[in-house]
Amino acid sequence: MARKILMLCGDYAEDYETMVPFQTLLAVGHTVHAVAPDKKAGDWVHTAIHDFEGAQTYSEKPGHRFTLNASFDEVRPEHYDALLIPGGRAPEYLRMNSRVIEITRHFLGANKPVAAVCHGAQVLAATGMLKGRRVSAYPACQVEVELAGAEYMGIAIDQAVTDGNLVTAPAWPAHPAWLGQFLKVLGTRIET
């Protein structure tokens, strides 16, 4: 069954964590509306490529311009079946937007499928609705996840965690596990 998925974007979201899920979900037949605060369909956001090169944190390089295909001001969360939140630096900004938090609370409160990767957990934590949940995220987000009342899952960087309707992962190397688990939660059937 095809689902209608809302993807919350922002400037300097991680390139892979934006492009790969967007394209994957479209490829399997879902509708994905990519939106960002203060942007409309046809506008674009900057992305960044984050890599693990032996420093204490990830490095950052310019990524692609990602074109949004829907307008943030027109989002009605009740018209969507699921929510996806890419990581990178965008969640630092997104978590400060009251409408983003309202939208995210809708999905969590309605027990609709939600997928977040990397720093996307910052948006989840800002909702105040993670108490008792098991959540993975980029390790730098562990404190926020725990302060939100969730159990931080310190899993391998290429793994993901499903807790009911919520699918989370630490970073883009987890795409196969994260997207695979999200597709299961969505009820997506892929036949070869």
C-alpha positions as CSV (number, residue, x, y, z in Angstrom):
1,M,0.0,0.0,0.0
2,A,1.4,3.4,-1.0
3,R,1.8,5.8,1.8
4,K,2.0,9.6,1.9
5,I,5.2,10.6,3.9
6,L,6.2,14.1,5.1
7,M,9.9,14.8,5.2
8,L,11.1,17.7,7.4
9,C,14.1,19.4,5.9
10,G,16.3,22.4,6.6
11,D,19.5,23.9,5.5
12,Y,22.6,21.8,6.1
13,A,20.7,18.5,6.6
14,E,23.1,15.7,5.9
15,D,23.1,15.1,2.1
16,Y,22.9,11.3,2.1
17,E,20.3,11.4,4.9
18,T,18.1,13.6,2.8
19,M,18.6,12.3,-0.8
20,V,18.7,8.5,-0.1
21,P,15.5,8.2,1.9
22,F,13.7,10.6,-0.4
23,Q,14.6,8.6,-3.5
24,T,14.2,5.2,-1.9
25,L,10.7,5.9,-0.7
26,L,9.7,7.3,-4.1
27,A,11.3,4.3,-5.8
28,V,9.0,1.8,-3.9
29,G,5.9,3.8,-4.7
30,H,5.3,6.1,-1.8
31,T,4.5,9.8,-2.1
32,V,7.1,12.0,-0.3
33,H,6.6,15.7,0.4
34,A,9.8,17.4,1.3
35,V,9.3,20.6,3.2
36,A,11.3,23.2,5.2
37,P,10.2,26.1,7.3
38,D,9.9,29.4,5.4
39,K,10.2,27.6,2.1
40,K,7.7,26.6,-0.6
41,A,7.6,24.0,-3.4
42,G,10.4,24.7,-5.8
43,D,12.7,26.3,-3.3
44,W,15.8,24.5,-2.2
45,V,17.9,23.9,0.9
46,H,21.6,23.4,1.2
47,T,22.8,20.0,2.2
48,A,26.2,19.0,3.8
49,I,28.2,15.9,3.4
50,H,29.4,14.6,6.8
51,D,32.1,12.1,7.0
52,F,34.0,10.2,9.7
53,E,37.7,10.9,9.1
54,G,39.3,10.3,12.5
55,A,38.6,13.6,14.2
56,Q,36.7,14.0,17.5
57,T,33.6,14.7,15.4
58,Y,32.5,14.5,11.8
59,S,33.8,16.7,9.0
60,E,31.5,18.8,6.9
61,K,31.7,19.6,3.2
62,P,29.1,21.3,0.9
63,G,26.5,18.9,-0.5
64,H,23.9,19.2,-3.2
65,R,21.1,21.7,-3.4
66,F,17.9,19.7,-2.5
67,T,14.7,21.0,-4.2
68,L,11.6,20.9,-2.0
69,N,8.5,19.6,-3.6
70,A,5.8,20.9,-1.2
71,S,5.2,24.1,0.8
72,F,5.7,24.1,4.5
73,D,2.9,26.5,5.2
74,E,0.4,24.1,3.5
75,V,1.3,21.1,5.6
76,R,-1.6,19.4,7.3
77,P,-0.1,16.5,9.3
78,E,-3.4,14.7,9.4
79,H,-3.1,14.2,5.6
80,Y,0.1,12.2,6.0
81,D,0.7,8.6,7.0
82,A,4.3,8.9,8.2
83,L,7.1,11.4,9.1
84,L,10.8,11.3,8.2
85,I,13.4,13.5,9.8
86,P,16.9,13.6,8.3
87,G,19.9,14.4,10.4
88,G,22.8,16.8,10.0
89,R,22.8,20.3,11.4
90,A,19.2,21.1,10.2
91,P,17.6,19.6,13.4
92,E,19.4,22.2,15.5
93,Y,17.3,24.8,13.7
94,L,14.1,22.7,13.2
95,R,13.7,22.0,16.9
96,M,13.4,25.7,17.6
97,N,10.4,26.0,15.2
98,S,7.1,25.6,17.1
99,R,5.2,24.4,14.0
100,V,7.8,21.7,13.4
101,I,7.3,20.5,16.9
102,E,3.6,20.7,16.6
103,I,3.8,18.6,13.4
104,T,6.1,16.0,15.0
105,R,3.9,15.7,18.1
106,H,1.0,14.9,15.8
107,F,2.8,11.9,14.3
108,L,4.1,10.7,17.7
109,G,0.7,11.2,19.4
110,A,-1.2,9.5,16.6
111,N,1.2,6.5,16.7
112,K,2.0,7.0,13.0
113,P,5.3,5.7,11.7
114,V,8.2,8.1,12.4
115,A,11.8,7.7,11.2
116,A,14.7,9.9,12.4
117,V,18.4,9.5,11.7
118,C,21.5,11.0,13.3
119,H,20.7,14.5,14.7
120,G,17.0,14.1,13.8
121,A,16.6,12.9,17.4
122,Q,17.0,16.5,18.5
123,V,13.6,17.2,16.9
124,L,12.1,14.2,18.6
125,A,13.5,15.2,22.0
126,A,12.1,18.7,21.7
127,T,8.6,17.3,21.5
128,G,8.7,16.1,25.1
129,M,7.2,12.8,23.9
130,L,10.1,10.3,24.1
131,K,9.7,9.2,27.7
132,G,10.2,5.4,27.9
133,R,11.1,5.0,24.3
134,R,14.2,3.3,22.9
135,V,16.0,5.8,20.6
136,S,19.3,5.8,18.6
137,A,20.9,8.9,17.3
138,Y,24.3,10.3,16.6
139,P,26.3,9.8,19.8
140,A,26.6,13.6,20.4
141,C,22.8,13.6,20.8
142,Q,22.8,11.0,23.7
143,V,22.4,13.6,26.4
144,E,19.3,15.2,24.7
145,V,17.7,11.8,24.1
146,E,18.3,10.8,27.8
147,L,17.1,14.2,29.1
148,A,13.9,13.6,27.1
149,G,13.3,10.5,29.1
150,A,14.3,7.9,26.4
151,E,16.7,5.1,26.6
152,Y,19.6,6.0,24.3
153,M,20.6,2.9,22.3
154,G,24.3,3.1,21.6
155,I,24.3,0.7,18.7
156,A,26.8,0.2,15.8
157,I,26.8,3.1,13.3
158,D,25.3,0.7,10.6
159,Q,22.4,-0.5,12.7
160,A,18.9,0.9,13.6
161,V,16.3,0.5,16.3
162,T,12.6,0.1,16.0
163,D,10.4,0.9,19.0
164,G,6.8,0.5,18.0
165,N,6.1,3.1,15.3
166,L,9.5,4.8,15.8
167,V,12.6,3.9,13.8
168,T,15.9,5.6,14.6
169,A,19.5,5.2,13.6
170,P,22.9,6.9,14.4
171,A,24.0,8.0,10.9
172,W,23.9,7.4,7.2
173,P,25.9,4.2,7.3
174,A,22.7,2.7,8.8
175,H,20.5,3.4,5.7
176,P,20.0,-0.3,4.8
177,A,18.9,-1.2,8.3
178,W,17.1,2.1,9.0
179,L,15.1,2.2,5.7
180,G,14.5,-1.5,5.8
181,Q,12.9,-1.2,9.3
182,F,11.0,1.9,8.3
183,L,9.6,0.1,5.3
184,K,8.4,-2.7,7.5
185,V,6.7,-0.3,9.9
186,L,5.0,1.4,6.9
187,G,3.8,-2.0,5.7
188,T,5.6,-1.7,2.4
189,R,5.8,-4.9,0.4
190,I,8.5,-5.2,-2.1
191,E,8.2,-8.1,-4.5
192,T,10.9,-9.3,-6.9
